[in-house]
Amino acid sequence: MWSPHFISTGRLGGLVLIALIATGGCASGPKPAQDAAAEGPGGQPGATRVVPAEAQTLYEQAVAAMAAGDSIDAELRFQEFLLRFPDYPGAHVNLAIIFTDRNDFIAAENSLTDALIIDPGYPPALNQLGVVLRRQGKFSEAESAYLKAVTADPDYGLAHYNLGVLNDLYLQRLDVALTHYERYQALSGDDPQVTRWIADLRRRIDAEPRAANVTE
C-alpha cells in the first residue's frame, strides 16, 4: 500500500520522506516525533476506500513538495487537494505539520480539528495534536491526545514513542516512559537510539532506591 510518512528530525528539523514509522530523536536525547497520514490521504472511518487516481496524484505532488522542503508549495497543493477531495484527513494532518513547524499553533490545531471531524479516531491527527500541545507546554493535554491515539490503535508506534518522550523529559514518570519506549521498540523493530534510551531509563530507575537510602 502507498504509505508516505513524515516526521521531523527535531523540533524544527527538516521533513524527511520515509517508508515506515520512524523516530524524531537525535544523539543528544529523545524529541517528539511528527507524523503525517498513516496510509496516504486517509479516509472515512470504518470504510475501505479506493483512492481515485487523480486524488493520489495530487496528494503525491504535495508530499513531494513537502519532502523537498518547499512548505509554501506543499501548503498550496494540500489546500488545492482538499478543495477537490475534502474527505481525506491525511491532507489536514500534513497541513498541521507545516503550520507546526512555523509555530503557527492556532492554524495547526484548526487543521487537526478538521481532520478529526472527518475521523474522530484518526491516530495521525491525534498524535500531531499531541505534538502541537506539547510544543505549547500543555503537557497534560498532549498526554491525553497521545493516549487517544493509542486507544484508537494500540499498535500506533509514534504515539507510544511520543508518550515515552513526554513522560521521560517533561513529566518525569520514568516507569511510564519505559513502558511506552519498549512498546514502540516492539512495534518498530530495533531502533539503536531508543535502545540506548531504554537502557538509560532502566539505570535511572534502578538507581532511585539507592539514592533514597543514602538520604535515610
LINJOJO-V193266 format. One record per pair of residues at least 12 apart in sequence whose ideal C-beta (glycine too) atoms are under 8 Angstrom apart, sorted by the first residue. I is the first residue (numbers start at 0). J is the second residue. D is the distance in whole Angstrom. If there is no record, write none. Layout:
BEGIN
i:j:d
I:J:D
I:J:D
END
This chain:
BEGIN
i:j:d
0:38:6
0:39:7
1:38:8
1:39:5
1:55:7
1:59:8
2:18:7
2:19:7
2:37:7
2:38:5
2:39:7
3:16:6
3:35:7
3:36:7
3:39:7
3:59:8
3:62:5
4:16:8
4:17:5
4:18:7
4:19:7
4:20:7
4:21:7
4:34:6
4:35:6
4:36:8
4:37:7
5:17:8
5:33:7
5:34:7
5:35:4
5:62:8
5:65:6
5:66:7
5:93:7
5:96:6
6:21:5
6:22:7
6:23:5
6:32:5
6:33:5
6:34:6
6:157:7
7:23:5
7:32:7
7:33:5
7:96:7
7:100:7
8:23:6
8:25:7
9:23:7
9:25:6
9:30:6
10:30:6
10:31:8
10:134:7
11:100:6
13:68:6
14:65:6
14:66:6
14:68:7
14:96:7
14:100:8
15:66:7
16:62:7
16:65:8
16:66:4
19:187:8
20:34:8
20:156:5
20:157:6
20:186:7
20:187:5
21:187:8
22:160:6
22:183:8
22:187:8
22:190:6
22:192:6
22:193:6
23:160:8
24:164:8
24:192:5
24:193:7
24:196:8
25:192:8
26:192:7
28:168:7
28:196:8
29:160:8
29:163:7
29:164:5
29:167:6
29:168:7
29:192:8
29:193:8
29:196:6
30:164:7
31:129:8
31:130:5
31:133:6
31:134:8
31:161:5
31:164:5
31:165:7
32:130:8
32:157:5
32:160:5
32:161:6
32:164:8
33:96:5
33:99:7
33:126:8
33:127:6
33:130:5
34:92:8
34:123:5
34:126:5
34:127:6
34:157:5
35:62:8
35:65:8
35:89:6
35:92:5
35:93:5
35:96:6
35:123:6
36:87:8
36:88:7
36:89:2
36:90:7
36:92:6
36:93:7
36:123:6
37:89:8
37:122:6
37:123:5
37:155:8
38:89:8
39:55:7
39:58:6
39:89:6
40:54:6
40:55:8
40:58:5
40:80:8
40:84:7
40:87:4
40:88:8
40:89:4
40:90:6
41:87:5
41:88:4
41:89:4
41:90:8
41:92:8
41:114:8
41:117:8
41:118:7
41:121:6
41:123:7
42:86:7
42:87:6
42:88:8
42:118:8
43:86:6
43:117:7
43:118:7
44:117:8
44:118:4
44:119:7
44:120:6
44:121:7
50:87:8
51:84:8
53:83:8
54:80:7
54:83:7
54:84:5
54:87:7
57:76:7
57:79:7
57:80:5
57:83:7
57:84:7
58:80:6
58:87:8
58:89:8
58:90:7
60:76:6
61:73:5
61:76:4
61:77:5
61:80:6
61:90:7
61:93:7
62:93:7
64:76:6
65:93:6
65:96:8
65:97:7
70:97:5
70:100:7
70:101:7
73:93:7
73:97:6
74:94:6
74:97:5
77:90:5
77:93:6
77:94:5
77:97:8
78:94:7
86:117:6
87:117:8
88:113:8
88:114:4
88:115:7
88:117:4
88:118:5
88:121:5
88:123:8
88:124:6
89:114:8
89:123:7
91:110:5
91:111:7
91:113:5
91:114:4
91:117:7
91:124:7
92:110:7
92:111:7
92:114:5
92:121:8
92:123:5
92:124:5
92:127:5
94:106:8
94:107:8
94:110:4
95:107:4
95:108:8
95:110:4
95:111:5
95:114:7
95:124:8
95:127:5
95:128:8
95:131:7
96:127:6
98:110:6
99:127:7
99:130:6
99:131:6
99:134:7
102:134:8
104:131:5
104:134:7
104:135:6
107:127:8
107:131:5
108:128:7
108:131:6
111:124:5
111:127:6
111:128:5
111:131:7
115:128:8
120:147:8
120:151:4
120:152:8
121:151:7
122:148:4
122:149:8
122:151:5
122:152:5
122:155:4
122:158:6
123:148:8
123:157:8
125:144:5
125:145:7
125:147:5
125:148:4
125:151:7
125:158:7
126:144:7
126:145:7
126:148:5
126:155:7
126:157:5
126:158:5
126:161:6
128:141:8
128:144:4
129:141:4
129:142:7
129:144:4
129:145:4
129:148:7
129:158:7
129:161:6
129:165:8
130:161:7
132:144:6
133:161:8
133:165:6
133:169:7
138:165:6
138:169:5
138:170:6
141:161:8
141:165:6
142:162:7
142:165:6
142:166:8
142:170:7
145:158:5
145:161:5
145:162:5
145:165:7
146:158:8
146:162:7
149:162:7
154:186:6
156:182:8
156:183:5
156:186:4
156:187:5
157:183:8
159:179:5
159:180:8
159:182:4
159:183:4
159:186:7
160:179:7
160:180:7
160:183:4
160:187:8
160:193:8
162:175:7
162:176:8
162:179:4
163:176:5
163:177:8
163:179:4
163:180:4
163:183:6
163:193:8
163:196:8
164:176:8
166:179:7
167:180:8
167:196:7
167:200:7
173:200:6
173:203:6
173:204:5
173:207:8
174:204:7
176:200:6
177:197:7
177:200:5
177:201:7
177:204:7
180:193:6
180:196:6
180:197:5
180:200:7
181:197:6
184:197:7
END
